[in-house]
């Protein structure tokens, strides 16, 4: 049995100069990731309509940029798409192309065999890309583990309804973070049994022999993990 090497640090004062927001974005989602998304999107469009979208990584990145702008400018509904009246949007992608992307964007081969118990299998490449970067960050001795609510009103069996919250319909995400809030690892809640198993795996990977963590979900009773 190999001995685990501690990679915990007392501080991160020796890290390199801060990256720009765009550089930080590509630290989490690389160009190779977007190339694979483009390939899977082209494949899905052929599977659905026998016609490829002929997209590429650069266009997928523009699509992400559109959604970032839409969230920043607080447009209420995608169907209204008033942002395409702005030159920065219309020059990057026409409205019909944008709508077609939202119907065909895929991260995996929809017809390939998959694990039915994994409720997030269609977005696993995206989650794994984010997680790999989180796991590569410096680990401090002082860390916290808490739940994070992700507002979500789309179709998903993992949605949780939590009353008296600013966004009562949401996905529940449990986050391991540093003192400054930097995310070091995370688990999206997908059922009590699977969740407890993943918690134990994360704490084992991090070298913690014991952790006390209390959580509550509308789908189950309060639970204390040791």
Backbone as CSV, one residue per row, in Angstrom:
resi,resn,N_x,N_y,N_z,CA_x,CA_y,CA_z,C_x,C_y,C_z
1,UNK,0.860,-1.204,0.000,0.000,0.000,0.000,0.888,1.244,0.000
2,UNK,0.706,2.076,-0.961,1.544,3.267,-1.079,1.119,4.334,-0.087
3,UNK,2.075,5.059,0.417,1.798,6.128,1.377,1.400,7.399,0.642
4,UNK,0.332,8.033,1.115,-0.135,9.260,0.485,0.770,10.422,0.842
5,UNK,1.118,11.187,-0.137,1.953,12.365,0.080,1.067,13.571,0.325
6,UNK,1.315,14.275,1.408,0.510,15.448,1.727,0.818,16.577,0.763
7,UNK,-0.233,17.175,0.251,-0.037,18.320,-0.639,-0.687,19.568,-0.055
8,UNK,-0.929,19.535,1.267,-1.509,20.686,1.926,-0.451,21.772,2.113
9,UNK,-0.884,23.022,2.046,0.016,24.151,2.196,-0.502,25.074,3.280
10,UNK,0.417,25.736,3.965,0.019,26.709,4.983,-0.466,28.000,4.357
11,UNK,0.062,28.369,3.214,-0.371,29.569,2.521,-0.075,29.401,1.048
12,UNK,-0.554,30.332,0.262,-0.346,30.262,-1.184,0.315,31.551,-1.663
13,UNK,1.196,32.078,-0.834,1.849,33.342,-1.168,2.845,33.197,-2.299
14,UNK,3.243,31.928,-2.600,4.248,31.728,-3.623,3.667,31.413,-4.991
15,UNK,2.357,31.554,-5.138,1.748,31.262,-6.423,2.106,32.363,-7.412
16,UNK,1.912,32.073,-8.705,2.264,33.025,-9.745,1.309,34.208,-9.758
17,UNK,1.603,35.161,-10.622,0.777,36.360,-10.727,-0.657,35.991,-11.101
18,UNK,-1.642,36.777,-10.604,-3.045,36.485,-10.915,-3.306,36.494,-12.421
19,UNK,-4.153,35.591,-12.859,-4.525,35.512,-14.265,-5.655,36.485,-14.564
20,UNK,-5.802,36.833,-15.825,-6.956,37.626,-16.242,-8.194,36.740,-16.176
21,UNK,-9.399,37.325,-16.122,-10.615,36.501,-16.104,-10.683,35.515,-17.267
22,UNK,-10.278,35.935,-18.457,-10.324,35.044,-19.609,-9.309,33.914,-19.470
23,UNK,-8.109,34.236,-18.997,-7.106,33.200,-18.772,-7.602,32.184,-17.740
24,UNK,-8.231,32.670,-16.694,-8.769,31.790,-15.655,-9.842,30.873,-16.229
25,UNK,-10.670,31.419,-17.105,-11.730,30.627,-17.743,-11.134,29.439,-18.491
26,UNK,-10.081,29.689,-19.277,-9.475,28.616,-20.060,-8.627,27.680,-19.201
27,UNK,-8.315,28.075,-17.967,-7.660,27.153,-17.051,-8.619,26.026,-16.676
28,UNK,-9.910,26.340,-16.623,-10.921,25.348,-16.258,-11.462,24.609,-17.487
29,UNK,-11.713,25.336,-18.542,-12.264,24.751,-19.768,-11.298,25.050,-20.915
30,UNK,-10.520,24.060,-21.280,-9.460,24.241,-22.267,-10.016,24.239,-23.686
31,UNK,-9.170,24.599,-24.634,-9.563,24.566,-26.038,-9.873,23.134,-26.474
32,UNK,-9.136,22.168,-25.928,-9.398,20.762,-26.253,-10.799,20.357,-25.816
33,UNK,-11.245,20.877,-24.671,-12.603,20.595,-24.209,-13.624,21.110,-25.208
34,UNK,-13.450,22.331,-25.678,-14.409,22.905,-26.630,-14.358,22.206,-27.986
35,UNK,-13.205,21.698,-28.360,-13.115,20.928,-29.598,-13.945,19.648,-29.502
36,UNK,-13.904,19.015,-28.342,-14.694,17.793,-28.140,-16.188,18.122,-28.108
37,UNK,-16.561,19.240,-27.487,-17.964,19.649,-27.465,-18.454,19.919,-28.890
38,UNK,-17.624,20.560,-29.698,-17.992,20.823,-31.094,-18.203,19.514,-31.850
39,UNK,-17.322,18.538,-31.621,-17.448,17.242,-32.301,-18.730,16.527,-31.881
40,UNK,-19.040,16.541,-30.599,-20.248,15.877,-30.117,-21.516,16.607,-30.577
41,UNK,-21.446,17.924,-30.678,-22.588,18.698,-31.175,-22.844,18.399,-32.645
42,UNK,-21.790,18.322,-33.426,-21.935,17.957,-34.838,-22.527,16.557,-34.980
43,UNK,-22.048,15.632,-34.143,-22.548,14.258,-34.188,-24.024,14.203,-33.840
44,UNK,-24.429,14.908,-32.793,-25.837,14.881,-32.382,-26.748,15.492,-33.448
45,UNK,-26.297,16.576,-34.076,-27.119,17.193,-35.118,-27.318,16.243,-36.298
46,UNK,-26.302,15.437,-36.618,-26.437,14.437,-37.683,-27.401,13.335,-37.248
47,UNK,-27.288,12.905,-36.000,-28.183,11.872,-35.488,-29.638,12.319,-35.508
48,UNK,-29.868,13.603,-35.302,-31.235,14.119,-35.229,-31.809,14.501,-36.586
49,UNK,-31.000,15.117,-37.435,-31.540,15.669,-38.690,-30.775,15.236,-39.931
50,UNK,-29.756,14.382,-39.740,-28.906,13.931,-40.862,-28.147,15.089,-41.498
51,UNK,-28.017,16.183,-40.769,-27.294,17.350,-41.266,-26.408,17.894,-40.148
52,UNK,-25.102,17.996,-40.417,-24.178,18.475,-39.400,-24.243,19.989,-39.255
53,UNK,-24.036,20.464,-38.041,-23.988,21.901,-37.803,-22.662,22.502,-38.275
54,UNK,-21.660,21.644,-38.482,-20.347,22.116,-38.938,-19.798,23.215,-38.036
55,UNK,-19.892,22.985,-36.756,-19.373,23.973,-35.818,-17.939,23.621,-35.412
56,UNK,-17.312,24.493,-34.666,-15.943,24.275,-34.204,-15.781,24.869,-32.805
57,UNK,-14.604,24.679,-32.232,-14.359,25.133,-30.860,-14.559,26.635,-30.709
58,UNK,-14.110,27.403,-31.692,-14.215,28.859,-31.599,-15.671,29.306,-31.522
59,UNK,-16.535,28.651,-32.298,-17.949,29.033,-32.286,-18.623,28.612,-30.978
60,UNK,-18.221,27.474,-30.425,-18.774,27.057,-29.139,-18.391,28.057,-28.053
61,UNK,-17.169,28.556,-28.094,-16.727,29.560,-27.128,-17.555,30.835,-27.281
62,UNK,-17.868,31.231,-28.519,-18.733,32.408,-28.725,-20.123,32.165,-28.141
63,UNK,-20.616,30.933,-28.272,-21.918,30.596,-27.704,-21.902,30.771,-26.186
64,UNK,-20.842,30.312,-25.544,-20.712,30.488,-24.095,-20.675,31.975,-23.753
65,UNK,-19.937,32.739,-24.554,-19.868,34.178,-24.331,-21.231,34.845,-24.413
66,UNK,-22.065,34.378,-25.362,-23.424,34.906,-25.468,-24.197,34.698,-24.165
67,UNK,-24.086,33.513,-23.608,-24.839,33.217,-22.387,-24.300,34.003,-21.191
68,UNK,-23.004,34.223,-21.149,-22.437,35.049,-20.078,-22.979,36.471,-20.173
69,UNK,-23.023,37.018,-21.389,-23.563,38.359,-21.589,-25.040,38.413,-21.212
70,UNK,-25.804,37.409,-21.612,-27.236,37.391,-21.312,-27.486,37.386,-19.817
71,UNK,-26.662,36.630,-19.077,-26.820,36.596,-17.626,-26.384,37.918,-17.009
72,UNK,-25.308,38.509,-17.539,-24.807,39.777,-17.012,-25.815,40.909,-17.230
73,UNK,-26.447,40.914,-18.405,-27.410,41.971,-18.733,-28.817,41.670,-18.228
74,UNK,-28.997,40.463,-17.624,-30.262,40.093,-16.969,-31.449,40.076,-17.927
75,UNK,-31.267,39.463,-19.086,-32.408,39.277,-19.964,-33.294,38.176,-19.400
76,UNK,-34.618,38.405,-19.332,-35.498,37.476,-18.623,-35.746,36.158,-19.346
77,UNK,-35.850,36.178,-20.687,-36.167,34.972,-21.428,-35.321,34.890,-22.689
78,UNK,-34.816,33.679,-22.953,-34.010,33.491,-24.151,-34.825,33.722,-25.403
79,UNK,-36.108,33.350,-25.369,-36.945,33.448,-26.567,-37.069,34.890,-27.056
80,UNK,-36.881,35.864,-26.165,-36.987,37.264,-26.568,-35.742,37.732,-27.306
81,UNK,-34.598,37.167,-26.923,-33.279,37.476,-27.488,-33.129,38.909,-27.996
82,UNK,-33.444,39.937,-27.205,-33.256,41.313,-27.663,-31.795,41.688,-27.793
83,UNK,-30.909,40.861,-27.173,-29.495,41.210,-27.212,-28.921,41.136,-28.610
84,UNK,-29.619,40.447,-29.536,-29.086,40.348,-30.885,-29.208,41.664,-31.645
85,UNK,-29.872,42.644,-31.054,-29.907,43.974,-31.628,-28.600,44.713,-31.358
86,UNK,-27.794,44.192,-30.428,-26.495,44.782,-30.136,-25.459,44.227,-31.106
87,UNK,-24.585,45.091,-31.587,-23.595,44.670,-32.589,-22.695,43.552,-32.079
88,UNK,-22.318,43.618,-30.798,-21.395,42.610,-30.265,-21.990,41.205,-30.308
89,UNK,-23.336,41.101,-30.325,-23.978,39.796,-30.418,-24.239,39.390,-31.857
90,UNK,-24.855,40.292,-32.619,-25.250,39.954,-33.988,-24.047,39.684,-34.889
91,UNK,-22.914,40.328,-34.606,-21.729,40.087,-35.418,-21.078,38.743,-35.095
92,UNK,-21.313,38.245,-33.891,-20.709,36.976,-33.483,-21.540,35.770,-33.902
93,UNK,-22.873,35.917,-33.895,-23.739,34.786,-34.214,-25.150,35.281,-34.504
94,UNK,-25.740,34.820,-35.603,-27.099,35.241,-35.930,-28.096,34.521,-35.025
95,UNK,-29.303,35.060,-34.947,-30.293,34.556,-34.008,-30.678,33.106,-34.279
96,UNK,-30.909,32.739,-35.529,-31.316,31.374,-35.847,-30.216,30.370,-35.504
97,UNK,-28.970,30.767,-35.726,-27.854,29.892,-35.398,-27.796,29.663,-33.891
98,UNK,-28.016,30.717,-33.139,-28.029,30.623,-31.683,-29.108,29.644,-31.217
99,UNK,-30.309,29.742,-31.787,-31.415,28.857,-31.408,-31.107,27.404,-31.767
100,UNK,-30.469,27.192,-32.912,-30.109,25.842,-33.329,-29.095,25.233,-32.377
101,UNK,-28.168,26.043,-31.906,-27.189,25.561,-30.938,-27.860,25.083,-29.663
102,UNK,-28.831,25.810,-29.197,-29.494,25.454,-27.943,-30.261,24.143,-28.073
103,UNK,-30.568,23.738,-29.275,-31.266,22.478,-29.511,-30.301,21.308,-29.725
104,UNK,-29.060,21.597,-30.094,-28.138,20.540,-30.495,-26.856,20.450,-29.672
105,UNK,-26.652,21.352,-28.731,-25.412,21.334,-27.950,-25.329,20.053,-27.123
106,UNK,-24.249,19.296,-27.307,-24.073,18.033,-26.579,-22.625,17.860,-26.169
107,UNK,-22.438,17.151,-25.043,-21.101,16.894,-24.516,-20.654,15.457,-24.731
108,UNK,-21.609,14.557,-24.989,-21.299,13.134,-25.159,-22.112,12.592,-26.336
109,UNK,-21.749,11.380,-26.760,-22.512,10.681,-27.788,-23.807,10.185,-27.166
110,UNK,-24.922,10.712,-27.604,-26.215,10.409,-27.009,-26.616,8.947,-27.192
111,UNK,-26.044,8.269,-28.181,-26.412,6.887,-28.472,-25.410,5.870,-27.928
112,UNK,-24.335,6.334,-27.345,-23.316,5.429,-26.816,-23.788,4.797,-25.508
113,UNK,-23.321,3.588,-25.176,-23.669,2.965,-23.885,-23.220,3.863,-22.727
114,UNK,-24.006,3.873,-21.671,-23.676,4.712,-20.531,-24.185,4.077,-19.249
115,UNK,-23.746,4.598,-18.138,-24.151,4.112,-16.822,-25.501,4.734,-16.452
116,UNK,-26.546,3.918,-16.417,-27.884,4.435,-16.129,-28.005,5.000,-14.710
117,UNK,-27.138,4.568,-13.812,-27.212,5.069,-12.443,-26.630,6.468,-12.310
118,UNK,-25.891,6.905,-13.320,-25.310,8.250,-13.318,-26.302,9.217,-13.948
119,UNK,-26.987,9.967,-13.117,-28.019,10.877,-13.617,-27.439,12.097,-14.319
120,UNK,-26.143,12.280,-14.209,-25.498,13.441,-14.825,-24.580,13.035,-15.980
121,UNK,-24.807,11.856,-16.564,-23.865,11.344,-17.558,-23.764,12.229,-18.797
122,UNK,-24.829,12.938,-19.131,-24.795,13.775,-20.333,-23.918,15.011,-20.178
123,UNK,-23.630,15.393,-18.947,-22.788,16.576,-18.717,-21.507,16.227,-17.960
124,UNK,-21.188,14.946,-17.846,-20.001,14.536,-17.100,-18.704,15.137,-17.657
125,UNK,-18.511,15.228,-18.992,-17.275,15.852,-19.480,-17.095,17.282,-18.984
126,UNK,-18.183,18.028,-18.926,-18.121,19.404,-18.411,-17.779,19.409,-16.922
127,UNK,-18.477,18.584,-16.139,-18.221,18.529,-14.705,-16.805,18.051,-14.416
128,UNK,-16.343,17.068,-15.184,-15.010,16.524,-14.949,-13.929,17.545,-15.269
129,UNK,-14.130,18.351,-16.312,-13.152,19.383,-16.657,-13.018,20.405,-15.526
130,UNK,-14.146,20.818,-14.957,-14.113,21.759,-13.834,-13.463,21.117,-12.615
131,UNK,-13.833,19.867,-12.333,-13.315,19.180,-11.155,-11.802,18.974,-11.235
132,UNK,-11.295,18.629,-12.421,-9.860,18.404,-12.571,-9.059,19.652,-12.236
133,UNK,-9.560,20.816,-12.645,-8.871,22.059,-12.305,-8.966,22.332,-10.806
134,UNK,-10.137,22.104,-10.231,-10.303,22.323,-8.788,-9.337,21.457,-7.993
135,UNK,-9.166,20.213,-8.407,-8.299,19.289,-7.684,-6.825,19.629,-7.833
136,UNK,-6.494,20.424,-8.850,-5.095,20.796,-9.072,-4.681,22.034,-8.277
137,UNK,-5.630,22.697,-7.638,-5.335,23.923,-6.900,-4.631,23.606,-5.582
138,UNK,-3.844,24.570,-5.068,-3.159,24.350,-3.779,-4.166,24.050,-2.681
139,UNK,-3.860,23.069,-1.852,-4.758,22.668,-0.779,-4.258,23.231,0.554
140,UNK,-5.102,23.971,1.206,-4.757,24.540,2.502,-5.180,23.592,3.617
141,UNK,-4.607,23.778,4.793,-4.974,22.934,5.922,-6.354,23.282,6.453
142,UNK,-6.738,24.536,6.309,-8.045,24.973,6.781,-9.010,25.006,5.601
143,UNK,-9.966,24.090,5.623,-10.948,23.999,4.537,-12.347,23.893,5.128
144,UNK,-13.337,24.144,4.314,-14.728,24.037,4.758,-15.527,23.233,3.753
145,UNK,-16.619,22.666,4.219,-17.489,21.854,3.368,-18.921,22.288,3.622
146,UNK,-19.591,22.780,2.598,-20.938,23.316,2.781,-21.716,23.171,1.481
147,UNK,-23.021,23.386,1.574,-23.858,23.260,0.390,-23.947,24.586,-0.361
148,UNK,-24.096,24.474,-1.665,-24.262,25.627,-2.541,-25.507,25.396,-3.386
149,UNK,-26.363,26.382,-3.479,-27.582,26.251,-4.258,-27.384,26.843,-5.655
150,UNK,-27.664,26.053,-6.680,-27.545,26.501,-8.062,-28.943,26.710,-8.622
151,UNK,-29.384,27.955,-8.840,-30.723,28.194,-9.377,-30.916,27.467,-10.702
152,UNK,-32.010,26.714,-10.820,-32.253,25.947,-12.042,-33.736,25.647,-12.150
153,UNK,-34.336,26.036,-13.269,-35.769,25.801,-13.478,-36.029,24.927,-14.701
154,UNK,-34.979,24.353,-15.281,-35.149,23.477,-16.439,-35.614,22.092,-16.030
155,UNK,-35.597,21.171,-16.980,-36.027,19.801,-16.724,-34.857,18.979,-16.200
156,UNK,-34.982,18.496,-14.983,-33.924,17.690,-14.383,-34.487,16.991,-13.149
157,UNK,-34.262,15.686,-13.064,-34.794,14.921,-11.934,-34.091,15.245,-10.629
158,UNK,-32.968,15.948,-10.695,-32.200,16.271,-9.496,-32.606,17.595,-8.869
159,UNK,-33.574,18.266,-9.456,-34.000,19.548,-8.888,-34.525,19.359,-7.469
160,UNK,-34.212,20.320,-6.634,-34.690,20.344,-5.257,-35.574,21.575,-5.067
161,UNK,-36.620,21.405,-4.274,-37.448,22.560,-3.913,-37.184,22.886,-2.451
162,UNK,-36.625,24.060,-2.217,-36.300,24.502,-0.856,-37.057,25.804,-0.596
163,UNK,-38.138,25.765,0.147,-38.926,26.980,0.385,-38.148,28.015,1.181
164,UNK,-38.617,29.251,1.123,-38.024,30.372,1.849,-36.601,30.688,1.400
165,UNK,-36.297,30.325,0.168,-35.003,30.662,-0.422,-35.228,31.672,-1.549
166,UNK,-34.227,32.517,-1.850,-34.375,33.470,-2.968,-34.682,32.756,-4.281
167,UNK,-34.079,31.576,-4.481,-34.360,30.739,-5.653,-34.771,29.359,-5.140
168,UNK,-36.071,29.140,-4.901,-36.506,27.897,-4.249,-36.311,26.639,-5.092
169,UNK,-36.287,26.758,-6.417,-36.072,25.603,-7.283,-34.614,25.613,-7.727
170,UNK,-33.876,24.571,-7.396,-32.439,24.635,-7.582,-31.819,23.244,-7.596
171,UNK,-30.559,23.198,-8.007,-29.732,22.007,-7.853,-28.870,22.207,-6.616
172,UNK,-28.695,21.149,-5.858,-27.910,21.252,-4.633,-26.495,20.745,-4.908
173,UNK,-25.523,21.593,-4.610,-24.128,21.272,-4.853,-23.363,21.406,-3.541
174,UNK,-22.604,20.377,-3.179,-21.805,20.424,-1.957,-20.362,20.716,-2.329
175,UNK,-19.815,21.738,-1.696,-18.537,22.305,-2.113,-17.501,22.242,-0.994
176,UNK,-16.310,21.793,-1.358,-15.146,21.864,-0.488,-14.356,23.093,-0.907
177,UNK,-14.103,24.008,0.009,-13.488,25.274,-0.376,-12.403,25.703,0.592
178,UNK,-11.545,26.606,0.107,-10.507,27.201,0.931,-11.091,28.347,1.753
179,UNK,-10.264,28.958,2.588,-10.737,30.044,3.451,-11.282,31.222,2.665
180,UNK,-10.703,31.468,1.469,-11.147,32.611,0.674,-12.308,32.278,-0.247
181,UNK,-12.857,31.060,-0.139,-14.005,30.670,-0.950,-13.647,29.970,-2.243
182,UNK,-12.372,29.791,-2.531,-11.953,29.111,-3.752,-12.377,27.650,-3.701
183,UNK,-13.104,27.204,-4.727,-13.630,25.836,-4.751,-12.506,24.848,-5.039
184,UNK,-12.378,23.842,-4.168,-11.339,22.821,-4.291,-11.891,21.477,-4.755
185,UNK,-13.154,21.247,-4.533,-13.828,20.025,-4.979,-15.329,20.236,-4.805
186,UNK,-16.135,19.409,-5.446,-17.584,19.568,-5.330,-18.289,18.271,-5.701
187,UNK,-19.514,18.144,-5.211,-20.392,17.024,-5.559,-21.791,17.584,-5.764
188,UNK,-22.379,17.323,-6.910,-23.775,17.680,-7.137,-24.651,16.582,-6.559
189,UNK,-25.568,16.946,-5.687,-26.406,15.971,-4.987,-27.287,15.226,-5.988
190,UNK,-27.145,13.875,-5.996,-27.937,13.072,-6.934,-28.590,11.878,-6.260
191,UNK,-28.851,11.991,-4.988,-29.492,10.908,-4.259,-28.701,10.559,-3.015
192,UNK,-29.384,10.190,-1.941,-28.737,10.018,-0.641,-27.634,8.967,-0.659
193,UNK,-27.916,7.765,-1.193,-26.935,6.679,-1.149,-25.668,7.042,-1.915
194,UNK,-25.853,7.524,-3.138,-24.701,7.890,-3.954,-23.951,9.053,-3.336
195,UNK,-24.676,9.973,-2.734,-24.058,11.151,-2.145,-23.146,10.778,-0.983
196,UNK,-23.620,9.921,-0.083,-22.821,9.525,1.065,-21.549,8.799,0.635
197,UNK,-21.650,7.985,-0.393,-20.485,7.272,-0.890,-19.440,8.244,-1.437
198,UNK,-19.903,9.237,-2.183,-18.983,10.205,-2.773,-18.328,11.075,-1.710
199,UNK,-19.078,11.418,-0.659,-18.496,12.196,0.440,-17.311,11.439,1.050
200,UNK,-17.498,10.146,1.292,-16.427,9.343,1.878,-15.229,9.267,0.948
201,UNK,-15.474,9.149,-0.341,-14.380,9.075,-1.302,-13.579,10.370,-1.326
202,UNK,-14.273,11.513,-1.294,-13.586,12.805,-1.317,-12.725,12.981,-0.069
203,UNK,-13.279,12.680,1.088,-12.529,12.863,2.319,-11.338,11.912,2.392
204,UNK,-11.468,10.725,1.823,-10.350,9.796,1.779,-9.253,10.333,0.865
205,UNK,-9.641,10.876,-0.277,-8.668,11.448,-1.208,-7.926,12.622,-0.589
206,UNK,-8.634,13.364,0.257,-8.020,14.541,0.864,-7.223,14.208,2.122
207,UNK,-7.240,12.940,2.509,-6.424,12.534,3.645,-7.041,12.835,4.994
208,UNK,-8.361,13.086,5.042,-9.028,13.346,6.316,-9.520,12.028,6.898
209,UNK,-9.089,11.715,8.111,-9.523,10.484,8.749,-10.908,10.630,9.359
210,UNK,-11.324,11.869,9.632,-12.630,12.072,10.239,-13.183,13.431,9.830
211,UNK,-14.442,13.446,9.537,-15.107,14.711,9.228,-16.520,14.641,9.767
212,UNK,-16.984,15.720,10.353,-18.360,15.796,10.817,-19.091,16.805,9.962
213,UNK,-20.187,16.346,9.383,-20.886,17.185,8.428,-22.369,16.900,8.535
214,UNK,-23.167,17.911,8.757,-24.607,17.740,8.905,-25.316,18.415,7.750
215,UNK,-26.263,17.721,7.158,-27.011,18.328,6.062,-28.461,17.900,6.126
216,UNK,-29.302,18.650,5.433,-30.729,18.330,5.375,-31.207,18.445,3.947
217,UNK,-32.005,17.500,3.531,-32.591,17.524,2.190,-34.065,17.225,2.307
218,UNK,-34.912,17.886,1.497,-36.337,17.570,1.534,-36.612,16.118,1.213
219,UNK,-35.675,15.462,0.507,-35.888,14.080,0.090,-35.497,13.073,1.166
220,UNK,-34.839,13.518,2.232,-34.403,12.576,3.276,-34.334,13.292,4.603
221,UNK,-34.135,12.515,5.665,-34.036,13.071,6.999,-32.673,13.708,7.223
222,UNK,-32.561,14.561,8.243,-31.251,15.107,8.563,-30.249,13.984,8.804
223,UNK,-29.027,14.185,8.409,-28.016,13.122,8.477,-26.715,13.686,9.002
224,UNK,-26.068,12.957,9.886,-24.762,13.352,10.406,-23.733,12.332,9.979
225,UNK,-22.702,12.807,9.290,-21.672,11.922,8.762,-20.417,12.050,9.614
226,UNK,-19.849,10.923,10.012,-18.562,10.926,10.723,-17.538,10.190,9.868
